[in-house]
Amino acid sequence: MATETLPQAGKDLKQLVAIMSVLREKCPWDQEQTYLSLKPYVIEETYEVLEAIDSGKTDKLQEELGDLLLQVVFLAQLATEEKKFTMDDVIEGICEKLIRRHPHVFGTTQVNSTNDVLNNWDKIKQTEKSGERPSVIDGIPKDLPALMYAEKLQHKAGKVGFDWGDLEGPLSKTKEEFAEFEEVLGSQTIIQGNDLMKERLSDEFGDILFSLVNVGRFLDINPEIALRGTSQKFTERFHYMEQEASKAGKSLKEMTLEEMEHLWEQAKSL
């Protein structure tokens, strides 16, 4: 297989780095920022990129990618000032990693499928991280959304054989966990402010969610995407209810539950 020519970084990124350097020197707000203060912006911009992807609007995606790139450059600028690393080091590092982890493109390794690519990637990654992570489930970012974190945790554990043999396993486990939740729910009278009861219910509820993530994993359903899709569907139907109520000269607060359920069924039929 022929080795591909490596693309070179453009000068525009250097211009962005230079602008960021000037901002850090002359803008009071930028001067006050730290690694920790930028964390919320990195998370926010990441989700705005996801929202832009879902919208299908490429002009919006272009804008949001720029905002996310700014956060990368900002963090690299902080490190540059501390003489830890530079944006050039960041680019060099990811280029080297991509080349190293794609020996079937930039080397002579032969692959026959996507699974071969993924297996090679994992083997190379394990070699790179040897000694850094004593556990096979280490290395998952703890700031990930909980559903995504659970899916990655199960995936890593499954790679060493700690997994169900087929779909029936996680399905049965989900039913078992739901039964345990109902048992705790029915074992005591729920008293407002009963922290012990809330803790037990929360624990059992978490077990249900964790087992459902496992079901989704066996069906190749991303739990984060699935729940976001359902939430979006709920949002659209709820907006319909509000609009129809407004047409009738009412707000939802002024409607009975039966009236709202009627509007909900209308929204579902659209």
Secondary structure, DSSP 8 states (H G I E B T S, - for coil): ----------HHHHHHHHHHHHHHHH-HHHHH--HHHHHHHHHHHHHHHHHHHHHT-HHHHHHHHHHHHHHHHHHHHHHHHTTS--HHHHHHHHHHHHHHT-HHHHSS----SHHHHHHHHHHHHHHHTTTT-SSTTTT--TTS-HHHHHHHHHHHHHTTT-S-SSTHHHHHHHHHHHHHHHHHHHHS---TT-HHHHHHHHHHHHHHHHHHHHHHHHTT--HHHHHHHHHHHHHHHHHHHHHHHHHTT--GGGS-HHHHHHHHHHHHH-
